[in-house]
Amino acid sequence: MISPHAVVKASDLPDGVVIHEFAVVSEGAKLGKGVVIHPHACIESGVTLGEGVEVFHGAIVGREPKGAGAVARPIEFERVVEIGAHTVIGPHAVIYYDVKIGSETLIGDGASIRDKCRIGDRCLISRGVTFNYNTVVGDRVRIMDLTHITGNCVIEDDVFISTLVATVNDNALGSHGYDEGRIVGPHVESGAMIGAGAILLPNVRVGAGSVVGSGAVVTKDVAPQSLMMGMPARLIRSLDQSQGFSS
């Protein structure tokens, strides 16, 4: 069902596609079987939506990155977006060009995902989460409300990141311009958990299975299976997987 009040320029739409009133689907977009586009959503040219994808009200999929003369990093991107089967894009989320998102992933209300980001299958990217450029996220990752994931960051499989977590990638605070070899975000290894309000400083590595407590400031690498707390974060104890991390 395609509303007569929608603007649909894409061709060869498969069976079961639903496009509600005032949605815009540009020429060159590709929609899979059973895709649902809600009112005021915008699907740009070069976007591919897999089977059963649902894009909610006011979301933009395929935003062009703009430097506007204020960004030190060169803006280079491919005009493509790939969204895997049965993924859901929440209301007013913004997905830039040159982004790939896997299947059965939920992108929450008002989330923003910039160019060159890659997100895996069955992830939860919650409300108001922001991704800067060139970040890689594995499968089954959960990132909770209002967290910021910086540029040149890596998050491996099965990581949990709580609310209001900050990640940063430049110890010089932008004063030395952009150098990809120097500006590097944190690397969070598989199964690690980051508590609410924690801060991960540039180029730190959080080891597999580690836990960073709420409000901790991580200034150096965290060994695998470690419990870290404090400002700056310090080792509280090593973790036994069979016992968990409760005191």
Residue pairs with C-beta under 8 A, 6 or more apart in sequence:
1 18
1 19
2 8
2 13
2 17
2 18
2 19
3 19
3 20
3 21
3 22
3 23
5 21
5 22
6 19
6 20
6 21
6 22
6 23
6 24
6 25
6 37
7 23
7 24
7 25
8 19
8 23
8 24
8 25
9 25
9 26
9 27
10 25
10 26
10 27
10 28
10 29
10 30
10 31
10 43
11 27
13 31
14 31
14 32
14 33
14 34
15 33
15 34
16 33
16 34
16 35
17 31
17 33
17 34
17 35
17 36
17 37
18 35
18 36
18 37
19 25
19 36
19 37
20 36
20 37
20 38
20 39
21 39
22 39
22 40
23 37
23 38
23 39
23 40
23 41
23 42
23 43
24 41
24 42
24 43
25 31
25 37
25 43
26 42
26 43
26 44
26 45
26 47
26 62
27 45
28 45
28 46
29 43
29 44
29 45
29 46
29 47
29 48
29 49
29 62
30 47
30 48
30 49
31 37
31 43
31 49
31 53
32 48
32 49
32 50
32 51
32 52
32 53
32 85
33 51
33 52
34 51
34 52
35 49
35 51
35 52
35 53
35 54
35 55
36 53
36 54
36 55
37 43
37 55
38 54
38 55
38 56
38 57
38 59
38 91
39 57
39 58
40 57
40 58
41 55
41 56
41 57
41 58
41 59
41 60
41 61
41 89
42 59
42 60
42 61
42 62
43 49
43 55
43 61
43 62
44 60
44 61
44 62
44 63
44 81
44 97
45 62
45 79
46 62
46 78
46 79
46 80
46 81
46 97
47 61
47 62
47 80
47 81
47 83
48 80
48 81
48 82
48 83
49 55
49 61
49 83
50 82
50 83
50 84
50 85
50 86
50 87
50 103
51 85
51 86
52 85
52 86
53 83
53 84
53 85
53 86
53 87
53 88
53 89
54 88
54 89
55 61
55 88
55 89
56 88
56 89
56 90
56 91
56 93
56 109
57 91
57 92
58 91
58 92
59 89
59 90
59 91
59 92
59 93
59 94
59 95
60 93
60 94
60 95
61 81
61 83
61 89
61 95
62 79
62 81
62 95
62 96
62 97
63 94
63 95
63 96
63 97
64 77
64 79
64 96
64 97
65 75
65 77
65 96
65 97
65 98
65 114
65 115
65 133
66 75
67 73
67 75
72 174
72 177
72 178
73 133
73 151
73 178
74 178
75 115
77 96
77 97
77 98
77 115
77 116
78 97
78 98
79 97
79 98
80 97
80 98
81 95
81 96
81 97
81 98
81 99
81 100
82 99
82 100
82 101
83 89
83 95
83 101
84 101
84 102
84 103
84 104
84 105
84 121
85 103
85 104
86 103
86 104
87 101
87 102
87 103
87 104
87 105
87 106
87 107
88 105
88 106
88 107
89 95
89 107
90 106
90 107
90 108
90 109
90 110
90 111
90 127
91 109
91 110
92 109
92 110
93 107
93 108
93 109
93 110
93 111
93 112
93 113
94 111
94 112
94 113
95 101
95 107
95 113
96 113
96 114
96 115
96 117
97 115
98 115
98 116
98 117
99 113
99 114
99 115
99 116
99 117
99 118
99 119
100 117
100 118
100 119
101 107
101 113
101 119
101 123
102 119
102 120
102 121
102 122
102 123
102 139
103 121
103 122
104 121
104 122
105 119
105 120
105 121
105 122
105 123
105 124
105 125
106 123
106 124
106 125
107 113
107 125
108 124
108 125
108 126
108 127
108 128
108 129
108 145
109 127
109 128
110 127
110 128
111 125
111 126
111 127
111 128
111 129
111 130
111 131
112 129
112 130
112 131
113 119
113 125
113 131
114 131
114 132
114 133
114 151
115 133
115 134
116 133
116 134
116 135
117 131
117 133
117 134
117 135
117 136
117 137
118 135
118 136
118 137
119 125
119 137
119 141
120 137
120 138
120 139
120 140
120 141
120 157
121 139
121 140
122 139
122 140
123 137
123 139
123 140
123 141
123 142
123 143
124 141
124 142
124 143
124 144
125 131
125 143
126 142
126 143
126 144
126 145
126 147
126 163
127 145
127 146
128 145
128 146
129 143
129 144
129 145
129 146
129 147
129 148
129 149
130 147
130 148
130 149
131 149
132 148
132 149
132 150
132 151
132 153
132 169
132 185
133 151
133 152
134 151
134 152
135 149
135 150
135 151
135 152
135 153
135 154
135 155
135 185
136 153
136 154
136 155
137 143
137 149
137 155
138 155
138 156
138 157
138 158
138 159
138 190
139 157
139 158
140 157
140 158
141 155
141 157
141 158
141 159
141 160
141 161
142 159
142 160
142 161
143 149
143 155
143 161
143 165
144 161
144 162
144 163
144 165
144 196
145 163
145 164
146 163
146 164
147 161
147 162
147 163
147 164
147 165
147 166
148 165
148 166
148 167
149 155
149 161
149 167
149 185
150 167
150 168
150 169
150 185
150 186
151 169
151 183
151 185
152 169
152 180
152 183
152 184
152 185
153 167
153 169
153 185
153 186
153 187
153 188
154 185
154 186
154 187
154 188
155 161
155 187
155 188
156 187
156 188
156 189
156 190
156 191
156 192
156 208
157 190
157 191
158 190
158 191
159 188
159 189
159 190
159 191
159 192
159 193
159 194
160 192
160 193
160 194
161 188
161 193
161 194
162 193
162 194
162 195
162 196
162 197
162 198
162 214
163 196
163 197
164 196
164 197
165 194
165 195
165 196
165 197
165 198
165 199
165 200
166 198
166 199
166 200
167 185
167 186
167 199
167 200
168 185
168 199
168 200
168 201
168 202
169 183
169 184
169 185
169 186
169 202
169 203
170 176
170 182
170 183
170 202
171 201
171 202
172 182
176 182
183 202
184 202
184 203
185 200
185 202
185 203
186 200
186 201
186 202
186 203
186 204
186 205
186 206
186 218
187 203
187 204
187 205
187 206
188 194
188 200
188 205
188 206
189 205
189 206
189 207
189 208
189 209
189 210
189 224
190 208
190 209
191 208
191 209
192 206
192 207
192 208
192 209
192 210
192 211
192 212
192 222
193 210
193 211
193 212
194 200
194 206
194 212
195 211
195 212
195 213
195 214
195 215
195 216
196 214
196 215
197 214
197 215
198 212
198 213
198 214
198 215
198 216
198 217
198 218
199 216
199 217
199 218
200 206
200 212
200 218
201 217
201 218
201 219
204 218
204 219
204 220
204 221
204 222
205 221
205 222
206 212
206 218
206 221
206 222
207 221
207 222
207 223
207 224
207 225
207 226
208 224
208 225
209 224
209 225
209 239
209 241
210 222
210 223
210 224
210 225
210 226
210 227
210 228
210 239
211 226
211 227
211 228
211 239
211 245
212 218
212 222
212 228
212 229
212 233
213 227
213 228
213 229
213 230
213 233
213 236
215 231
216 228
216 229
216 230
216 231
216 232
216 233
217 230
217 231
217 232
217 233
218 228
218 232
218 233
219 232
219 233
220 232
222 228
222 233
223 235
223 238
225 238
225 239
225 240
225 241
226 235
226 237
226 238
226 239
227 235
227 236
227 237
227 238
227 239
227 245
228 234
228 235
228 236
229 236
239 245
